[in-house]
Amino acid sequence: MDRNLGAILLALLLSAFVEGLFSFVTPFYLTSQGISLLNIGIVFSIASLALVLLRILLGAYTDIRGRKFVFAFSFLLQAISSGLFNFVRSLLDTSAVQVLHDLGLSVRTSLKSTIIFENARRTYQKMIAWVAGIEHLMMAFVNFAAAGILLTFAYGGSYVLMAILQFISFAIITVAYTEKGKVLRSKKISLRDMYSSSLSRNMYVIMLATALFSTGIRLSHGFAEPLYFQAKYSLSKTEIGLIIGLHRLSLALPLFVTGKIMHRFDVKKAYVFSTLVTSLFLLSMGLINNIFIAVPLWLIHDVVGGSIQIPAAQMLTQQNAHDDERGKDVNTMELLAGLVSIVTPSLTGALITFYWDSIFILGGFLILLGSLILHVFYK
């Protein structure tokens, strides 16, 4: 592994620790501050809405000025966000801080796939699956220990720890990563060009399928996940951390296998199969009320679902992006796909207020619809 890939992996590894801890701590922290489930959903929706214009602009900017600065800055944004979370006391405070967190996460997620592609074109399917596996392995480790970390550091210390680790990731990329490719510093940045839509037909199909898939996943896997097991089955934070950790592990380990064998399969068929399986598992989750059935279903759906969908989706996206506008194309596609899911956190908060299982039923149906759309219209 060369220096660039090593720097990327180390920074993402530390960031994955933070994401695993953040996703566990924050829902409990916000409820402890007296913020309702519906308002928590509104907070996450506001954060998503704030990204609409910035995502495309930053993607196009990286095509011209280079990706290193924006990629590094995404870690710094989340470091600042984590540090500020200790001071939130109202819905307005939380929304502002959550915007910084989500901006950093969304920009890094889209740039991550492009940067890895540019540093490992020949082995991209294997590398993107391997990196995702390492990330989820770290998040699984954190989820196993999350209750203990929270007990030891409390909310305040946990957010300080997150801020420190994200800042270290920022420093690693700033110091150790060397820009890949030519940086066109003399080229003028035109807002009209940045926001022009020149995606291929297939990219629009991927966009629609991704919109439905991400909405279904955010409904069933978002901030409601730890609260679901607490509310429906009265589990403790330690038990919830164990389930979420095993859930992460069930995705992480298969990714190391699928990354090695994906090149043997038709990428489109692999995507359709994985999303179809995911939809059926989520629908099943919404129709049962026995914890001894629900937990095993939750722990195995990514083995043949997410572990195949992640590398397949990334490869389809990179294959259909233009070489000279890769950052813009990927960010534009993911942004337009994400527009549909802006209301998802608010919808999640509304649904779980009345009926917890509805997030799995609706989420599974949307993913099933996206799978069928890609199967029929992608050429």
C-alpha positions in Angstrom: 0.0 0.0 0.0 1.4 3.4 -1.0 1.6 6.4 1.3 -1.5 8.1 0.0 -3.7 5.0 0.6 -2.1 4.5 4.0 -2.9 8.0 5.0 -6.5 7.7 3.8 -7.0 4.4 5.6 -5.5 5.7 8.9 -7.6 8.9 8.8 -10.8 7.0 8.0 -10.1 4.4 10.7 -10.0 7.1 13.4 -13.0 8.8 11.9 -14.9 5.5 11.9 -14.2 5.2 15.6 -15.9 8.6 16.0 -18.8 7.8 13.8 -19.5 4.6 15.7 -19.4 6.4 19.0 -21.4 9.4 17.7 -24.2 7.3 16.3 -24.6 5.6 19.7 -24.2 8.5 22.0 -26.0 11.3 20.2 -29.6 9.9 20.2 -29.4 9.3 23.9 -27.7 12.6 24.6 -30.4 14.6 22.7 -33.2 12.8 24.5 -31.4 13.5 27.8 -31.6 17.2 26.9 -35.4 17.0 26.6 -35.5 17.0 22.8 -38.4 14.9 21.5 -38.1 12.1 18.9 -40.0 14.2 16.4 -37.7 17.2 17.0 -34.6 15.0 16.8 -35.8 14.0 13.3 -36.3 17.7 12.4 -32.7 18.4 13.5 -31.3 15.8 11.1 -33.5 17.0 8.3 -32.4 20.6 8.7 -28.8 19.4 8.6 -29.5 17.5 5.3 -31.2 20.5 3.8 -28.2 22.7 4.5 -26.0 20.5 2.3 -28.0 21.0 -0.9 -25.9 23.7 -2.6 -22.6 23.1 -0.9 -22.2 19.4 -2.1 -22.1 20.2 -5.8 -20.0 23.3 -5.4 -17.4 21.4 -3.4 -17.4 18.5 -5.8 -16.8 20.8 -8.8 -14.2 22.8 -6.8 -12.1 19.6 -6.1 -12.1 18.8 -9.9 -10.3 22.1 -10.5 -8.3 22.9 -7.3 -7.7 19.4 -6.0 -9.3 17.1 -3.5 -6.8 17.2 -0.6 -7.9 20.4 1.1 -11.7 19.7 1.0 -11.1 16.0 2.1 -9.0 17.2 5.0 -11.4 20.0 5.9 -14.2 17.5 6.2 -12.5 15.9 9.2 -11.9 19.4 10.7 -15.6 20.3 10.4 -16.6 17.2 12.4 -13.9 17.9 15.0 -15.4 21.4 15.5 -18.9 19.9 15.5 -18.0 17.3 18.2 -16.4 19.9 20.4 -19.5 22.1 20.2 -22.0 19.3 21.0 -21.2 19.8 24.7 -22.9 23.2 24.5 -26.1 22.4 22.8 -29.2 22.9 24.9 -32.0 23.7 22.4 -33.3 22.6 19.0 -31.6 25.6 17.3 -28.2 24.9 18.9 -28.4 21.2 17.9 -29.4 22.0 14.3 -26.5 24.3 13.8 -23.9 21.8 15.2 -25.5 18.9 13.3 -25.2 20.8 10.1 -21.4 21.0 10.6 -21.2 17.3 11.4 -23.4 16.2 8.4 -21.5 18.5 6.0 -18.2 17.0 7.0 -19.5 13.4 6.8 -21.3 13.8 3.5 -18.5 15.6 1.7 -16.0 13.0 3.0 -18.2 10.1 2.0 -18.5 11.3 -1.6 -14.8 12.3 -1.9 -13.6 9.1 -0.3 -14.8 6.9 -3.2 -13.3 9.3 -5.8 -10.0 9.7 -4.0 -9.6 5.9 -3.6 -10.6 5.4 -7.2 -7.9 7.8 -8.4 -5.3 6.1 -6.2 -6.3 2.5 -7.0 -8.1 2.3 -10.3 -7.0 -1.2 -11.1 -8.0 -2.7 -7.8 -10.9 -0.3 -7.0 -13.6 -2.8 -6.3 -11.4 -4.7 -3.9 -10.0 -1.6 -2.3 -13.3 0.2 -1.7 -14.8 -2.9 -0.1 -11.7 -3.4 2.0 -11.7 0.2 3.3 -15.5 -0.1 4.0 -14.8 -3.4 5.9 -12.1 -1.8 8.0 -14.3 1.2 8.8 -17.3 -1.0 9.8 -14.9 -3.3 11.8 -13.8 -0.2 13.8 -17.4 0.9 14.3 -18.3 -2.6 15.5 -15.5 -2.4 18.1 -16.7 1.0 19.2 -20.3 -0.2 19.5 -19.2 -3.1 21.7 -17.4 -0.6 24.0 -19.8 2.4 23.6 -21.7 1.9 26.8 -18.5 1.6 28.7 -17.0 4.7 27.0 -20.1 6.6 27.9 -20.0 5.4 31.5 -16.4 6.4 31.8 -16.3 9.7 30.0 -20.0 10.8 30.2 -21.4 12.8 27.4 -19.0 15.7 27.7 -15.8 13.6 27.7 -17.1 11.4 24.8 -17.6 14.4 22.5 -14.1 15.8 23.5 -12.6 12.4 22.6 -14.4 12.5 19.2 -13.1 16.0 18.5 -9.5 15.0 19.2 -9.6 11.9 17.0 -11.2 13.8 14.1 -8.5 16.5 14.4 -5.8 13.9 14.3 -7.4 12.6 11.0 -7.3 16.1 9.6 -3.6 16.4 10.5 -2.8 13.0 8.9 -4.4 14.0 5.5 -2.8 17.5 5.7 0.7 16.2 6.3 0.9 12.8 4.7 -1.4 12.9 1.6 0.0 14.1 -1.7 -2.4 15.4 -4.3 -3.1 12.9 -7.0 -3.4 14.3 -10.6 -3.1 17.7 -12.1 -4.5 20.7 -10.1 -5.9 23.3 -12.5 -5.3 26.4 -10.4 -5.4 28.7 -13.4 -8.9 27.6 -14.5 -11.7 29.9 -13.5 -14.5 28.5 -11.4 -17.9 29.2 -12.9 -20.9 28.8 -10.7 -23.0 28.2 -13.9 -20.7 25.3 -14.9 -20.7 23.9 -11.4 -24.5 23.7 -11.2 -25.0 22.6 -14.7 -26.4 19.0 -15.0 -24.5 16.8 -17.5 -25.0 13.4 -16.0 -25.3 10.4 -18.3 -28.6 8.5 -18.6 -27.3 5.6 -16.5 -26.2 8.1 -13.8 -29.8 9.4 -13.5 -31.0 5.8 -13.1 -28.4 5.2 -10.4 -29.4 8.5 -8.8 -33.1 7.4 -8.5 -32.2 3.9 -7.2 -29.7 5.5 -4.7 -32.4 8.0 -3.6 -34.8 5.2 -2.7 -32.1 2.9 -1.2 -30.6 5.7 1.0 -34.1 6.8 2.1 -35.0 3.2 3.1 -31.7 2.8 4.9 -31.9 6.1 6.8 -35.4 5.2 7.9 -34.4 1.8 9.4 -30.7 2.4 10.2 -30.6 6.1 11.3 -30.9 7.7 14.7 -33.8 5.5 15.5 -31.8 2.3 15.6 -30.5 2.4 19.2 -33.8 3.9 20.4 -35.8 1.2 18.7 -34.3 -1.6 20.7 -34.7 0.4 23.9 -38.3 1.3 23.3 -39.6 -1.9 21.8 -37.7 -4.5 23.7 -36.6 -2.6 26.8 -32.9 -3.4 26.3 -30.1 -1.7 28.3 -27.5 0.5 26.6 -24.9 -2.3 27.0 -27.2 -4.8 25.2 -28.0 -2.3 22.5 -24.3 -1.6 22.0 -23.7 -5.3 21.7 -26.4 -5.7 19.0 -25.3 -2.6 17.0 -21.6 -3.8 17.3 -22.5 -7.3 16.0 -24.6 -5.6 13.2 -21.5 -3.6 12.2 -19.4 -6.8 12.4 -21.8 -8.7 10.1 -21.2 -6.1 7.4 -17.4 -5.6 8.0 -16.2 -9.2 7.8 -18.1 -10.1 4.6 -16.8 -7.0 2.9 -13.3 -8.4 2.9 -14.6 -11.4 1.0 -16.9 -9.6 -1.5 -14.1 -7.1 -2.3 -12.0 -10.0 -3.6 -14.8 -11.7 -5.7 -16.8 -8.8 -7.0 -14.8 -8.7 -10.3 -16.2 -12.1 -11.1 -19.8 -10.8 -11.2 -21.9 -8.5 -13.3 -22.0 -5.3 -11.2 -25.6 -4.5 -12.1 -26.8 -7.9 -11.2 -24.9 -7.9 -8.0 -26.5 -4.5 -7.0 -30.0 -5.7 -7.8 -29.5 -8.9 -5.9 -28.1 -7.2 -2.8 -30.8 -4.5 -2.6 -33.6 -7.1 -3.2 -32.3 -9.2 -0.3 -32.0 -6.1 1.9 -35.6 -5.1 1.2 -36.9 -8.5 2.1 -35.1 -8.6 5.4 -36.3 -5.1 6.4 -39.9 -6.0 5.5 -39.5 -9.1 7.7 -38.2 -7.0 10.6 -41.3 -4.8 10.5 -43.7 -7.8 10.7 -42.3 -9.7 13.7 -42.5 -8.9 17.4 -40.2 -11.6 18.8 -36.7 -10.4 19.9 -35.2 -13.9 19.3 -36.2 -13.7 15.7 -35.7 -9.9 15.2 -32.1 -9.8 16.4 -30.8 -12.7 14.2 -32.6 -11.1 11.2 -31.0 -7.8 12.0 -27.5 -9.4 12.3 -27.5 -11.3 9.0 -29.2 -9.0 6.5 -25.9 -7.3 5.6 -24.0 -10.5 5.0 -25.6 -10.9 1.6 -27.1 -7.4 1.3 -24.9 -4.5 2.3 -21.6 -6.3 1.8 -22.4 -6.7 -1.9 -24.3 -3.4 -2.4 -21.5 -1.1 -1.1 -18.8 -2.1 -3.7 -21.4 -2.6 -6.4 -22.9 0.8 -5.9 -19.5 2.6 -5.8 -18.3 0.8 -8.9 -21.5 1.6 -10.9 -21.1 5.3 -9.9 -17.4 5.5 -10.9 -18.0 3.7 -14.1 -20.6 6.3 -15.2 -18.8 9.4 -14.1 -16.8 11.6 -16.5 -13.1 11.5 -15.9 -12.7 15.3 -16.1 -15.6 16.0 -13.9 -15.6 13.0 -11.6 -15.9 15.0 -8.3 -18.7 17.0 -9.7 -20.6 14.1 -11.2 -20.4 11.9 -8.1 -21.3 14.8 -5.8 -24.2 15.9 -8.1 -25.6 12.4 -8.3 -25.4 11.8 -4.5 -26.8 15.2 -3.8 -29.8 14.8 -6.1 -30.3 11.4 -4.7 -30.1 12.8 -1.2 -32.7 15.5 -1.8 -35.3 12.8 -1.5 -34.0 11.7 1.9 -33.9 15.2 3.4 -37.3 14.7 5.0 -36.4 11.1 6.1 -35.2 12.0 9.6 -38.4 14.0 10.2 -40.5 11.2 8.7 -38.6 8.7 11.0 -39.4 10.8 14.1 -43.1 11.0 13.1 -43.4 7.3 12.3 -41.8 6.0 15.4 -43.9 8.3 17.5 -46.9 6.2 16.4 -45.6 2.8 15.3 -42.0 1.7 15.6 -42.2 -1.1 13.0 -43.3 1.2 10.2 -39.8 2.4 9.6 -38.8 -1.1 8.5 -41.9 -1.7 6.4 -41.7 1.6 4.5 -37.9 1.4 4.3 -38.0 -2.2 2.9 -40.6 -1.2 0.3 -38.6 1.8 -0.9 -35.4 -0.3 -1.3 -37.4 -2.9 -3.2 -38.7 -0.2 -5.6 -35.2 1.1 -6.2 -33.9 -2.3 -7.0 -36.6 -2.8 -9.6 -35.9 0.6 -11.2 -32.2 -0.1 -11.6 -32.9 -3.6 -13.0 -35.3 -2.3 -15.6 -33.8 1.0 -16.7 -30.0 0.7 -16.3 -28.3 -0.1 -19.6 
